[in-house]
Every structure is written in C-alpha cells, then in structure tokens.
Amino acid sequence: MSPELPKPTEMNRSRLSVWLQAFRPFSYTASIIPVFLGAALAYGNTNTQWRLLPFVLAASLAIHAGTNLINEYFDFLKGVDRPDTRGGSRVLPEGLLTPGAVLTVGLICFALTALLGFWFVWLRGWPMLLLGLVGMAGGFFYTGFPVFLKYRGFGDPMVFVLMGPLMVIGSFYVLTGTYRHSVLWVSLPVGCLVTAILTANNLRDIDDDTKAGIQTTACVLGSRRATIEYAALVLAAFGITAVLIILNILPALSLLALLAAPLAVRNLRSVLTARHCRQIETLDRQTAALHLTFGILLILSILLNKAG
C-alpha cells in the first residue's frame, strides 16, 4: 500500500535549495568520472572531437539526475522512503515537494537526455542509438514501472553496466566515433567501485528495505554475503587495475591508483567489523570518496602517460 502523502511543509528555505536536495548533486561524481575516463582514453586520437565533451557530460548528468528523481518517486510510493528511514533525499517523506513535481522533473531530465542522444546518433550512427536506448531504459526501469529492477535484486549488476562500461564506452564513442576493447577493460575497475557505492547504501538500508517488502541485491544476498560482495568489488577494482597494467592495457603510471588504497582499507575495515547496519551509516559516501579518488588518479595516470 502506498504511504499517505504528506502535505508540503512550510519552511524558510528557497525552492532552489529544496530542489538541490532532491537532485542529490553530491552523487554526480559517479557519472562524471566515467565520462572523463572515456575522454582520457580518447586523448591523443586524431579524430577526437573535443567540442562534444560538454554535451556528453550534460547527457550523463541529465540521465543521472532523472534516474535519481524517478528513484525518489517510486521509492516513496513503494514505502521504501518513509519518515523513519534514512534513504533518498528526504524531500518526499518530509513533504518538501510533491510526488507529481518530482516525477515531472525526472521525466524532463530523461527528455533532455533523449534530445542529446538523438544528436549523438545523427553524428555517430546506430551504435550510439543502441548505447542510448540501453542507458535510458536501464536508468528509468531501475525503479520505474513496470520492471522495478532495484526491487527485484538486479540493481547492482545494472548499475555496474550503466555507470561503468556503458558510460565509459559511450563517452569514448561519441568523442572518437570508434570502439576499442581496451576501453571496455579499463572501465571495469570504475564499474566495480560505483557498484560498491550502491552495495554500501543497500547494506545500510537492508532492514528498512526488507520491511518495505522490496528485494535489493543486498536483501537477496543477506547482510553477510552482501558484505562479502562489497569487499570483493573494492578489491576487484585494484586487482583488475594491476592485471591491466601487467597486460600493458594500462600504463605503469596507473599504479598511481594505488594511492587510493588507504581509503579502501578504511572502508573495508568499517564494513567487516560492523555488527549492525547503523554502524555503516556513512559507508556509501565514504565509498563515493574512494570512487572519486581512484577515478581521478586513474584518469591522471592515463593523461600523463599520453602527454609524456
């Protein structure tokens, strides 16, 4: 049963600040890093069209914003986000915005993504259409009717694909008009860490999500296996990077990414020693910091290698 809709609360806040809360801009590094990783891999290619980079970034941010808002809408209607839970931006449980407004703006973000996507298709051809359709469908149906991927345990693999390989390959393809297998391999560590952000979030909310009757990947696995999944994703990011360096797919300079290891160790210690989900309250944000730091170091290493 859908929760009773609260009446919007009168607060001494501007509408802009409320909408910023709804958009959750702190999370956008998860979509910015893949775009710039694709751009770094395109650096030095003679056919790279750098004028397209701002538009690629805009499309990435628009679909991320739209996905966030659609997620807000359906999580509220499903009773996942309630006054007594911690997930989401809280604008709907606290009555700061109406569900209809959040849904409408979310759909506008998807429409903007589609407009940019059609332009990319016109520039680059049908492969871009396939990438765009997968990205938009995955973003909407992550929590959207009638598929509800998140609620059926498919959230983690979907986020891995969409915000790892798909965004990196899409960025590279728009900029260069070409595809390389190496771009796919380099996207995997970033995909692991962005999935770890979601795993941390769902692990923290596992009790609330179970009460709401939904099945996130963490709910399906259970807290012990979800903890193992989180640790495996973090370790895989560093392990895959090492393998790619050994195989000369990444330059030796990419060992710079190991400078993010202390953040990974801190997070692993937190999740492996926690006895209750309340003890990992900020693990998702800590993992986002790891993803950002690792991503910047990886991008920097690729650029330095090409510049040298």
DOVEXBA-215148 format. One line per field, with one value per residue (C-alpha): residue number from 1; x, y, z. Coordinates in Angstrom, 3 decimals. Example, Ala and Ser with C-alpha at 12.3 -4.5 7.8 and 13.67 -1.06 7.14 Angstrom:
2
kollo <- (1_2)
X <- (12.300_13.670)
Y <- (-4.500_-1.060)
Z <- (7.800_7.140)
This chain:
308
kollo <- (1_2_3_4_5_6_7_8_9_10_11_12_13_14_15_16_17_18_19_20_21_22_23_24_25_26_27_28_29_30_31_32_33_34_35_36_37_38_39_40_41_42_43_44_45_46_47_48_49_50_51_52_53_54_55_56_57_58_59_60_61_62_63_64_65_66_67_68_69_70_71_72_73_74_75_76_77_78_79_80_81_82_83_84_85_86_87_88_89_90_91_92_93_94_95_96_97_98_99_100_101_102_103_104_105_106_107_108_109_110_111_112_113_114_115_116_117_118_119_120_121_122_123_124_125_126_127_128_129_130_131_132_133_134_135_136_137_138_139_140_141_142_143_144_145_146_147_148_149_150_151_152_153_154_155_156_157_158_159_160_161_162_163_164_165_166_167_168_169_170_171_172_173_174_175_176_177_178_179_180_181_182_183_184_185_186_187_188_189_190_191_192_193_194_195_196_197_198_199_200_201_202_203_204_205_206_207_208_209_210_211_212_213_214_215_216_217_218_219_220_221_222_223_224_225_226_227_228_229_230_231_232_233_234_235_236_237_238_239_240_241_242_243_244_245_246_247_248_249_250_251_252_253_254_255_256_257_258_259_260_261_262_263_264_265_266_267_268_269_270_271_272_273_274_275_276_277_278_279_280_281_282_283_284_285_286_287_288_289_290_291_292_293_294_295_296_297_298_299_300_301_302_303_304_305_306_307_308)
X <- (0.000_1.303_2.052_-0.220_1.109_2.309_1.344_4.189_5.814_6.278_9.948_12.264_14.055_14.218_12.754_16.226_17.710_14.882_15.393_19.145_18.389_16.150_18.759_21.446_24.346_26.922_26.275_27.123_30.806_29.639_28.642_31.338_34.274_33.246_32.820_36.259_37.804_36.415_37.760_41.204_41.291_40.315_43.093_45.688_43.375_43.476_39.741_38.631_36.048_36.538_33.670_31.330_32.697_30.468_27.412_28.460_28.861_25.463_23.777_25.464_24.375_20.848_20.238_21.778_19.522_16.484_17.269_17.665_14.275_12.435_14.018_12.765_9.257_8.900_10.773_8.271_5.225_6.539_7.028_10.784_11.409_9.412_9.781_11.516_14.038_17.328_17.368_16.893_16.965_14.044_12.138_9.049_8.862_9.364_6.716_9.103_7.961_5.001_5.458_3.986_6.562_9.443_8.175_7.653_11.154_12.618_10.878_12.120_15.681_15.115_13.696_16.814_18.973_16.948_17.402_21.165_21.124_19.376_22.046_24.775_23.028_22.919_26.659_27.833_25.221_23.192_25.701_25.064_21.324_21.861_24.017_21.495_18.473_20.161_21.222_17.824_15.868_18.204_18.010_14.207_13.421_15.950_12.973_10.383_7.135_6.680_10.151_11.401_14.926_16.107_13.198_13.888_17.560_19.012_20.148_23.822_24.526_22.517_24.484_27.751_26.874_25.297_27.783_30.847_31.317_28.321_29.244_32.957_32.386_29.641_31.877_34.757_32.460_30.822_34.203_36.004_33.347_35.220_35.194_38.149_38.149_40.711_38.123_35.849_38.613_39.672_36.062_35.784_37.532_35.337_32.281_33.282_33.606_30.387_28.581_30.246_28.616_25.197_26.071_27.086_23.826_21.708_23.662_22.955_19.253_18.776_16.432_14.285_14.096_13.072_10.277_9.134_8.864_11.428_14.386_17.560_20.641_21.724_18.342_18.596_22.134_21.657_23.920_26.849_27.015_26.372_29.343_31.443_30.129_31.192_34.689_35.009_34.037_36.558_39.363_38.466_38.922_42.553_43.137_41.787_43.894_47.020_46.178_45.579_48.989_50.652_48.915_50.019_46.410_47.046_50.401_52.684_51.819_48.384_49.989_49.059_45.599_47.100_47.321_43.592_44.292_44.179_40.576_39.765_41.348_39.378_36.114_36.849_37.695_34.417_32.203_33.980_33.895_30.339_27.838_24.791_23.789_23.705_27.486_27.970_25.736_28.190_29.796_28.100_29.588_32.970_32.826_31.876_35.028_37.040_35.456_36.248_39.836_40.572_38.964_40.911_44.197_43.437_42.474_45.551_47.843_46.438_46.779_50.322_51.338_49.921_51.369_54.805)
Y <- (0.000_3.441_5.708_8.638_11.689_14.319_17.928_20.157_21.752_25.497_26.109_29.079_27.588_28.612_26.345_26.138_24.637_22.099_21.030_20.799_18.424_16.390_16.229_14.948_16.612_15.052_11.755_13.045_12.220_8.673_9.768_12.429_10.056_7.581_10.418_11.852_8.380_7.866_11.296_10.469_7.303_9.393_11.908_11.875_10.350_12.476_12.055_13.105_15.918_17.749_20.158_17.260_16.657_19.252_17.691_14.173_15.402_17.126_13.939_11.896_14.328_14.595_10.854_10.555_13.355_11.813_8.403_9.931_11.658_8.644_6.617_9.186_8.954_5.179_4.607_6.925_5.303_1.843_2.854_2.440_6.084_6.877_9.436_6.796_5.653_7.157_6.619_9.104_12.882_13.038_15.681_13.460_11.905_15.384_16.924_19.426_18.543_16.693_13.312_14.710_17.504_15.099_12.707_15.537_16.975_13.468_12.886_16.274_15.144_11.973_14.054_16.241_13.113_11.813_15.066_14.961_11.260_11.759_14.314_11.823_9.197_11.636_12.266_8.706_6.328_3.379_2.024_5.225_4.525_1.115_2.558_5.327_3.055_0.681_3.592_5.285_2.074_0.970_4.352_4.545_0.918_0.817_1.661_2.559_0.767_-1.991_-3.567_-2.336_-3.731_-2.441_-4.058_-7.453_-7.775_-6.590_-3.133_-3.920_-5.577_-2.877_-0.047_-1.842_-1.945_1.502_3.568_1.533_0.129_1.844_5.385_4.991_3.347_5.853_8.817_7.406_6.552_9.972_11.700_9.458_7.596_4.350_1.433_-0.374_-3.433_-1.746_0.902_-1.848_-3.401_-0.057_0.721_-2.358_-1.000_2.112_-0.095_-2.127_0.936_2.619_-0.652_-0.725_2.652_1.120_-2.018_0.103_2.036_-1.114_-2.848_0.074_0.038_-3.723_-3.752_-0.871_-2.354_-5.736_-4.082_-2.298_-5.659_-4.993_-7.138_-5.165_-7.186_-6.887_-8.193_-11.172_-11.987_-11.238_-8.997_-11.448_-12.166_-8.515_-7.603_-10.105_-8.609_-5.129_-6.310_-8.228_-5.183_-2.920_-5.458_-6.256_-2.617_-2.705_-6.267_-5.609_-2.453_-4.442_-7.073_-4.391_-2.883_-6.287_-6.811_-3.333_-2.252_0.414_2.212_1.546_5.067_3.736_2.399_5.905_4.487_2.530_5.826_5.373_2.134_3.738_4.809_1.272_-0.213_2.180_1.211_-2.499_-2.293_-0.470_-2.938_-6.084_-5.079_-3.673_-5.635_-3.633_-1.609_1.560_1.252_1.807_4.876_6.815_3.919_4.889_8.385_7.018_4.651_7.542_9.323_6.198_6.018_9.698_9.482_6.259_7.634_10.896_9.057_6.614_9.421_11.422_8.445_7.911_11.588_11.831_8.735_10.081_13.537_12.042)
Z <- (0.000_-0.879_2.077_2.816_1.024_3.469_2.954_1.803_4.829_5.060_5.702_5.496_2.538_-1.092_-3.740_-5.261_-2.086_-1.890_-5.498_-4.956_-2.108_-4.419_-7.191_-4.771_-6.664_-4.312_-6.105_-9.583_-9.356_-10.078_-13.590_-14.104_-13.565_-16.325_-18.836_-18.140_-18.139_-21.645_-22.590_-21.184_-23.268_-26.316_-25.664_-28.409_-31.030_-34.177_-34.784_-31.278_-31.369_-28.081_-28.766_-27.953_-24.451_-22.679_-24.319_-23.323_-19.767_-19.899_-21.125_-18.392_-15.676_-17.083_-17.065_-13.597_-12.315_-13.977_-12.512_-9.046_-9.272_-10.688_-7.888_-5.346_-6.759_-6.812_-3.543_-1.855_-3.442_-2.577_1.062_0.863_1.800_4.918_7.711_9.845_7.194_6.009_2.238_-0.581_-0.443_2.041_0.037_-0.308_3.179_4.655_2.402_0.801_-2.728_-4.204_-5.910_-9.125_-9.273_-8.695_-11.374_-13.883_-13.456_-13.639_-16.973_-18.233_-17.431_-19.455_-22.324_-22.311_-22.385_-25.340_-27.280_-26.810_-27.591_-30.934_-31.853_-30.965_-33.113_-36.027_-35.583_-34.873_-36.259_-35.000_-32.406_-30.464_-30.649_-29.059_-26.269_-25.630_-25.510_-23.072_-20.881_-20.795_-20.302_-17.533_-15.810_-15.883_-15.134_-12.294_-10.085_-12.724_-13.578_-14.659_-14.411_-10.990_-11.381_-7.993_-6.164_-7.741_-6.878_-10.195_-9.054_-8.536_-11.916_-13.683_-12.050_-12.850_-16.553_-16.841_-14.834_-15.661_-19.184_-20.825_-19.765_-20.466_-23.853_-24.685_-23.864_-25.910_-28.829_-29.036_-28.915_-31.415_-33.394_-32.706_-30.271_-28.709_-26.478_-24.247_-23.313_-22.009_-19.892_-18.403_-17.460_-15.224_-12.088_-12.148_-12.610_-9.570_-7.350_-8.457_-7.742_-4.330_-3.577_-4.205_-2.269_0.728_0.506_0.286_3.025_5.344_4.420_4.404_7.417_6.116_2.618_4.000_5.994_2.832_1.061_-1.662_-2.646_-3.340_-4.201_-0.556_0.631_-1.725_-0.595_3.097_5.139_5.370_1.637_0.773_2.954_1.014_-2.243_-1.116_-0.167_-3.452_-5.523_-3.786_-4.040_-7.651_-8.659_-7.536_-8.733_-12.237_-12.474_-11.611_-14.239_-16.886_-16.101_-16.424_-19.774_-20.963_-21.397_-18.767_-18.418_-15.454_-14.298_-13.403_-10.242_-9.065_-8.431_-5.540_-3.665_-3.059_-1.162_2.326_1.664_0.547_3.679_5.889_4.199_4.315_7.988_8.662_6.831_8.021_11.694_11.733_13.794_12.718_9.672_11.804_12.157_8.410_8.206_6.010_4.138_0.875_0.978_2.025_-0.944_-3.226_-1.998_-2.836_-6.309_-6.934_-5.695_-7.566_-10.732_-10.661_-10.132_-12.949_-15.336_-14.371_-14.973_-18.474_-19.382_-18.015_-19.944_-23.208_-22.649_-21.999)
